[in-house]
Amino acid sequence: MKKALMYLLLALGITLGVVFVGGAVISFSAGFIDGYNEAHPGTTDSRTMILSSGMILVLLTCVILNIVFLRLHYASYTVGRIPMEKRWRVVAWLLLAMAGLTLVYCMMWNPLTDSDEAVRTSYAWMKEHLVISVILCVIIEATADLIIFGGVLREILEWKHRPEIVIPIFGAVIGLLSGLFSHPMLIIPGMMIAQLEGYVYEYSRSVIPVIICDGVFWVIMLCMMGFTFPWWCLLIAAAMIIPGTVFALKTMEPYKPID
């Protein structure tokens, strides 16, 4: 448990350090550009500056976090316990389940009509630059999954291997964070996604299928946001989520860790 907290604090410290140092460098660069152009301070194109520098900072943070956690053996991208001949079946069922969960997510929240202008602007830019946004989101999710699942959740399960208790609590925490940092309506789908990915990691002991799930989520989310869905799409989502989850876990069950 202490190691899990240490991983969280280490990741938070590295992220804040890069943000603060990078923010200072960006501010200095913007002032230097204004001075070089003999313009008034703050007249540099802020939107372009923020977007480009923000992507650089995010990528730099991900690179540093990967180097630290992989070099120190705090987490890894191992393929886990699932045999090669079973992996395609697991991935196929997970794709079905995540497609259904993403559909529910899109039905409950449209970021393009959010009350926060910054959220609307950010997601509009992401939809406009779909390929770059998907690549960036996958890199971010892979790094986050490495730390949260491959480091924190792994240590908690090794400390107390009670997945029937740990994973629902883990999912509830992730769901609450999703609601706090985005929209309250997303607590329920965020909790469902986190619990599915938690059980996937528990059964497979690999972050790779979790990364695949998150990658599918962002591809579908960015492509479908902005559309209006009728209520009966919930039935379609349920028809995808239930069998996808059940058969993915059933395929992995013979290989899950035993107390």
N, C-alpha and C positions, 0 to 999 in steps of 0.2 A: 504493500500500500504506500509506503514511503517513497519507493521508486516511482510509482505512478504520479505522485504529487511532484516529485523532482522533475519528471519528464515534462509535465505541464508548465512548471515554473521556468524550466530551461527554454522551452519553445516560446513562452511569453516574453522572456527576457531578450532572446535573440530577435524576435519580431519587433519589440519596442525599440531596441537598440538600432536596428536598421531603419525603422521609421523616423526616429528622432535625428539620427545622423544624416540620413538621406534627405529629410525635410530641410535641414539646415543647409545642405549642399545645394538643393534646388532653389531655396530662397536666395542664397548668395549668387547662384548662376543667373537667376532672373534679374537681380539688381545689377549684376555686371553687364548683362545684355542691354538693359535700359541705359546704363551709363555709357556703354560703347556706342549705342545709337543716339546718344544725346537726347534721350526721351525722359519724361517724368517717371519717377519710380512707380512700378506697378502697372505700366502700360504694356508689358509683354502679353502676348496672347495666352491668357490663363487657361483656357479650355484645352488647347493643344499641349501646353506645358504640363498641366495636371495629368492628362491622359497618358502621355508618353512617359513622363517620369514615374507615374503611378505603376505602370506596367513593368518598368525597369526595377522599381523597388520590390514589387511582388515577386518577380522572377529571382532577384538577388536573394530575397528572404528564403524562398523555396530551395535554392541551391545551397545556401548555408545550412539550413535545417537538415537537408538530406545528407550533406557531408558529415555533420556532427553526429546525427543519429546512426548513420551507417558505419562510420569509422569507429565509433565508440561501442558498436554492437548493441545499441539500445533497442533497435528494431531492424527489420529486414524485409526485402521483397521476395522471400522464398515462395515456392509454389505450393507449399503446404502438404496436407495429408491425402488429398484426393488423387487417385490414380489417373494417369493420362487418358485412359480409355473412357473415363467417366466425366472428364472435365467439360467436354462439349455439351453434354446433357445438362450439367449443372448451369452452365452459362446460358443455354437456351431457355431454361425455366426462369432463371433470374432476369433475363431480358424481358420476358413476358410479365413477370411480377412488377418490375420497375417501370415498365411502360404504363401499366395500370395505375400505379401510385403517382406517377408524374401527371397522368391525366386528371386525377383527383386534385393534385396540387394546382394545376392550371385552372381548374374549374373554380377553386376557392379563392384564387388571387391572381389578378392581372397587374403586373408591375408597370405596364404602360399607362394605367389609369390611377396609379397610386397618388395619394394626397401629397407625398413628399416629392418636390420637384427634382431633387438630386437623384432619387430612385428612378423616376421616369426618364431623366436624361441619360443615366448610366445604362439602363436596360435598352433604351432606344438605340444607343450607340452600339451595344452588344448585338442587337438584332441586325443592325446595318452592317456590322463587321462580323459575320457569323463564324467564319473559319477561325479567325484570330481569337475570338472570344471563346470558342469551344476548346481550342488548344490551351489557352491560358487557364480556363476553368479546370480542365483535366489535370494540368500540372499542379494547380492549387489543391485540388481534391486528393491527388496522389500523395502529396506531402502531408496534408492533414490526416489522411487515412493511415499513413505510415506511423504518425505520432499517436493519434487517438486510438486506433485499433491495434496496430502492431506494437505499440509501446504501452499506453495507459491501460486499455482494456485487457491486454495480455497479462500485465502485472496484477491487475485486480483479480482476474480469474485464477491466476496461479496462487495468489494470496488466499482467496476463498473461492473454491470452484463450486459455486452454486449458480449456474447460468440462469436457472428459472427465477432467481431473485435479482442477480446482478444486471442482467440484460434489460429487463423491464425498467429498472431504476435508471440505467444508463440511457435507455430510449426516452424516458420521461425528461431527463435533464437536457438532452439534445433537443427535444421538442420544445421545451420551455425557452431555450436559447434561440431557437428558430423564430418563436413568436416575439421575443424581446427585440431581436435585431432586424426583423423584417416586418411581419404582420401577425397579430394575434390569431387570425384564422389558420395560420400555418402550424400551430402547435400540434394538432392531431395528425396531419400527414407527415410532419417532421418526425413525430414520435414513431409512426408506423415504419417509415423508411429506416430510422436509426435502429429499431428493434430487428427488422429484417436483416440489415447489414451486421448487427451484433451477433445474431444466430449464425449467419453465414461465416463470420470469422471464427466463432466458437467451434463450428463443425469442421471447417477446412484448415483453420490456423494459418491462413494466408490473407494478406491484404489485397492480393491481385483481383479476386472476384468482387471485393468491395469497391475497388477502383473502377472496375468495369461497370458496376451498378451506377456509380456516381457519374461516370462518363455518359452513359445512356440517359440519365436524368437530365443532364445539361443539354444534350443534343435535342431531345424532345421538348424540353422546357423552352429553349430559345426559339425553336421552330414554331411552337404552338402558341406562345404567349401573344395576346392580343385578340385571339379568337373567342367567341362567345359559344358556350356549350349548353345544350339542353339538359334537363335534369336526368333524362334516361341514360345519359352517358355514364352515370354512376353505376348502372347495371353492367355496362360494358367493362368498366374499370374493375368491378367486383369479379366478373368472369375471367379477368386476366390475373388479378392479384391472388385470389384464393388457390387456383390450381398451380400457378407459378410458384408460389411460396411453398405449398404442401409438397409438390414433387421435387423441388430443388432441395429441400431439407431431407426428404425421404431418400433421395439419391446419395446425399452426403452422410446420412445417419450411421451407416456401418463403420465410418472412419473417424467419427468424432471422439475426442478424448474421453477416457473413462476415469471416474473418481478412483 
